[in-house]
Amino acid sequence: MLPENSNNIKILAFDIFGTVVDWHGSIVKEIDSLNLEVSSDEFALAWRGGYQPAMQRVRSGELGWTLIDDLHRMILDEILQKFGIETLSEAQKRHLNKAWHRLEPWPDAVEGLGRLKSAYTICTLSNGNIGLLTDMAKNAGLPWDCILSAEVFRKYKPDPDTYLGVAKVFDLAPEDVMLVAAHHSDLAAARECGLKTAYIERPTEYGADQIKDVSPNSANTLHARDIVVLASMLDC
């Protein structure tokens, strides 16, 4: 069932990591290519596991405004030490840190976004920084009309300024914007700001060994298996 007043939607704003791109599978491939003799699955999960705590240090004021690229590097340095990896040069570390710029899209993402773009303005709303999101779009063929980032608002989701900032950028009411994400907490924060929401199932976001529960948890959120299905539900 479509949310009430769905005909008012003008902007579809997408979360990126896990929703549009497969961060786990992509990072696993990057680690495997380096022959580091560690579990690439555990390394990918540890790297991602530092994501929220690092952003919380910014939210709390412990750190000043810090881009995700720089937070990723801070986490990387910590987990290289944790995994006992001492063989990478500085150039290799910089290249590995840019792996987040090279994440591969889920198989349905490019087709689904192309269909949605025919009827809506589609943009990112990610904690990833602008350079990261631009490189990712170029590499993966993601057809965004606009790239919006926490960097624009200097606040990380779930700060209300990020969700309301999308509406402000396009001079629209919050209810004219729909956030599309694979994370219920992100969607709940957006709904509290008056945005409409759509949930995308990504059961293998954390890998095949950690299947996510993708059950609906809000009657006010459109629920779709993938982005192609979302496009069909929105008559694209």
C-alpha positions as CSV (number, residue, x, y, z in Angstrom):
1,M,0.0,0.0,0.0
2,L,1.3,3.5,-0.9
3,P,1.6,6.1,1.9
4,E,-1.1,8.7,2.1
5,N,-0.7,11.6,-0.4
6,S,1.9,9.7,-2.4
7,N,0.9,11.7,-5.4
8,N,2.7,14.7,-3.8
9,I,6.1,13.1,-3.9
10,K,8.5,15.0,-6.0
11,I,11.9,14.0,-4.7
12,L,13.2,10.5,-3.9
13,A,16.3,10.8,-1.6
14,F,18.3,7.6,-1.3
15,D,20.4,6.3,1.5
16,I,23.5,4.7,-0.2
17,F,25.6,2.3,1.8
18,G,23.6,-1.0,1.9
19,T,20.6,0.5,0.1
20,V,22.0,1.2,-3.3
21,V,25.5,-0.4,-3.1
22,D,26.7,-3.6,-1.6
23,W,29.4,-2.4,0.8
24,H,30.1,-5.8,2.3
25,G,30.6,-7.7,-0.9
26,S,32.7,-4.9,-2.4
27,I,35.0,-4.5,0.7
28,V,35.4,-8.3,0.9
29,K,36.7,-8.3,-2.8
30,E,39.1,-5.4,-2.0
31,I,40.5,-7.2,1.0
32,D,40.8,-10.5,-0.9
33,S,42.7,-8.8,-3.7
34,L,45.4,-7.8,-1.2
35,N,46.1,-11.3,0.0
36,L,46.4,-10.1,3.6
37,E,45.8,-13.6,5.1
38,V,42.9,-12.4,7.2
39,S,39.2,-13.1,7.1
40,S,37.9,-10.6,4.5
41,D,34.4,-11.0,6.0
42,E,35.6,-10.1,9.5
43,F,37.7,-7.2,8.2
44,A,34.7,-5.7,6.3
45,L,32.4,-6.0,9.2
46,A,35.0,-4.5,11.6
47,W,35.5,-1.6,9.3
48,R,31.8,-0.9,8.9
49,G,31.4,-1.6,12.6
50,G,33.5,1.5,13.4
51,Y,31.2,3.8,11.3
52,Q,28.5,4.7,13.8
53,P,30.9,5.2,16.7
54,A,33.2,7.4,14.6
55,M,30.2,9.6,13.6
56,Q,29.0,9.8,17.2
57,R,32.4,11.4,18.1
58,V,31.5,14.1,15.6
59,R,27.9,14.4,16.8
60,S,29.0,14.7,20.4
61,G,31.5,17.4,19.7
62,E,34.5,15.3,20.6
63,L,35.7,15.7,17.0
64,G,35.0,18.8,14.9
65,W,33.3,18.3,11.5
66,T,35.1,15.4,9.9
67,L,34.4,13.8,6.5
68,I,33.5,10.2,6.2
69,D,36.7,9.6,4.1
70,D,38.7,10.8,7.1
71,L,36.6,8.8,9.6
72,H,37.1,5.7,7.4
73,R,40.8,6.2,7.5
74,M,40.8,6.5,11.2
75,I,38.9,3.3,11.5
76,L,41.1,1.6,9.0
77,D,44.3,2.5,10.9
78,E,42.7,1.0,14.0
79,I,41.6,-2.3,12.5
80,L,44.9,-2.8,10.6
81,Q,46.6,-2.8,14.0
82,K,43.8,-5.0,15.4
83,F,44.3,-7.6,12.6
84,G,48.1,-7.4,12.9
85,I,48.6,-6.1,9.3
86,E,51.9,-4.2,9.0
87,T,52.8,-4.9,5.3
88,L,50.8,-2.1,3.6
89,S,52.6,1.0,2.4
90,E,51.0,4.5,2.9
91,A,50.0,4.5,-0.8
92,Q,48.3,1.1,-0.4
93,K,46.5,2.3,2.7
94,R,45.2,5.4,0.8
95,H,44.1,3.2,-2.1
96,L,42.3,0.8,0.3
97,N,40.6,3.7,2.1
98,K,39.2,4.7,-1.3
99,A,37.5,1.3,-1.6
100,W,34.4,3.0,-0.3
101,H,34.5,5.2,-3.5
102,R,34.4,2.0,-5.6
103,L,31.5,0.1,-4.0
104,E,29.5,-1.9,-6.5
105,P,25.7,-1.4,-6.9
106,W,23.2,-4.0,-6.1
107,P,22.0,-5.8,-9.3
108,D,18.7,-3.9,-9.4
109,A,20.0,-0.5,-8.5
110,V,20.9,1.1,-11.9
111,E,17.8,-0.1,-13.7
112,G,15.5,0.8,-10.8
113,L,17.0,4.3,-10.5
114,G,16.8,4.9,-14.2
115,R,13.1,4.1,-14.1
116,L,12.5,6.3,-11.1
117,K,14.4,9.1,-12.7
118,S,11.9,9.2,-15.5
119,A,9.2,10.4,-13.1
120,Y,10.9,11.9,-10.1
121,T,14.0,13.8,-9.2
122,I,16.4,11.3,-7.5
123,C,19.2,12.3,-5.2
124,T,21.5,10.9,-2.6
125,L,21.1,11.6,1.1
126,S,24.1,9.8,2.6
127,N,26.6,10.4,5.3
128,G,29.2,9.8,2.7
129,N,31.0,12.9,1.6
130,I,30.5,14.5,-1.8
131,G,33.7,13.3,-3.4
132,L,33.1,9.8,-2.3
133,L,29.5,9.8,-3.6
134,T,30.5,11.4,-6.9
135,D,33.3,8.8,-7.5
136,M,30.9,6.0,-6.6
137,A,28.2,7.3,-9.0
138,K,30.8,7.6,-11.8
139,N,32.2,4.1,-11.2
140,A,28.8,2.4,-10.7
141,G,26.8,4.3,-13.3
142,L,24.3,5.6,-10.8
143,P,22.2,8.2,-12.6
144,W,21.6,10.8,-9.8
145,D,20.0,14.2,-10.6
146,C,21.7,15.6,-7.6
147,I,24.2,14.5,-4.9
148,L,23.3,15.6,-1.4
149,S,25.5,14.6,1.5
150,A,25.8,15.2,5.2
151,E,28.7,17.3,4.1
152,V,26.3,19.8,2.7
153,F,24.5,20.2,6.1
154,R,27.5,19.5,8.3
155,K,25.4,17.2,10.3
156,Y,25.3,13.4,10.2
157,K,22.0,11.4,9.9
158,P,19.8,11.0,11.9
159,D,20.1,14.8,12.7
160,P,16.8,16.4,11.5
161,D,18.8,19.0,9.6
162,T,19.8,16.3,7.0
163,Y,16.3,15.2,6.2
164,L,14.7,18.6,6.3
165,G,17.7,19.9,4.4
166,V,16.6,18.0,1.3
167,A,13.2,19.7,1.3
168,K,14.9,23.0,1.8
169,V,17.4,22.5,-1.1
170,F,14.5,21.9,-3.4
171,D,12.1,24.5,-1.8
172,L,9.5,21.8,-1.0
173,A,7.5,20.7,2.0
174,P,9.0,17.7,3.8
175,E,6.0,15.6,2.8
176,D,7.0,16.1,-0.9
177,V,10.2,14.1,-0.2
178,M,10.5,10.4,0.2
179,L,13.5,8.8,1.8
180,V,14.4,5.4,0.4
181,A,16.6,3.2,2.7
182,A,17.3,-0.3,3.8
183,H,17.5,0.7,7.5
184,H,14.5,1.1,9.7
185,S,16.1,3.6,12.0
186,D,17.0,5.9,9.2
187,L,13.4,5.8,7.9
188,A,11.9,6.4,11.4
189,A,14.0,9.5,11.8
190,A,12.9,10.8,8.4
191,R,9.2,10.1,9.2
192,E,9.6,12.1,12.4
193,C,10.6,15.1,10.2
194,G,7.5,14.7,8.0
195,L,9.1,12.8,5.1
196,K,7.5,9.9,3.4
197,T,9.5,6.7,3.5
198,A,10.2,3.5,1.5
199,Y,12.0,0.4,2.8
200,I,14.2,-1.6,0.5
201,E,15.0,-5.2,1.5
202,R,18.7,-6.0,1.6
203,P,18.8,-9.3,3.6
204,T,22.5,-9.9,2.7
205,E,23.8,-6.4,3.5
206,Y,26.2,-7.9,6.1
207,G,27.0,-10.9,4.0
208,A,25.4,-14.3,3.4
209,D,26.3,-15.5,6.9
210,Q,24.4,-12.7,8.6
211,I,21.0,-12.5,7.0
212,K,19.0,-9.5,8.1
213,D,15.4,-9.6,9.2
214,V,13.7,-7.5,6.5
215,S,10.2,-7.7,7.9
216,P,8.0,-4.5,7.7
217,N,8.0,-2.5,10.9
218,S,5.8,0.5,10.0
219,A,2.5,0.7,8.2
220,N,3.4,4.2,7.0
221,T,6.4,3.0,5.0
222,L,6.3,1.6,1.5
223,H,8.0,-1.8,1.5
224,A,9.7,-3.1,-1.6
225,R,12.0,-6.1,-2.3
226,D,14.3,-4.0,-4.4
227,I,14.6,-0.7,-6.3
228,V,13.1,-2.1,-9.5
229,V,10.0,-3.3,-7.5
230,L,9.8,0.2,-5.9
231,A,9.7,1.7,-9.4
232,S,6.8,-0.6,-10.4
233,M,5.0,0.3,-7.2
234,L,5.4,4.0,-8.0
235,D,4.2,3.4,-11.6
236,C,7.5,4.0,-13.2
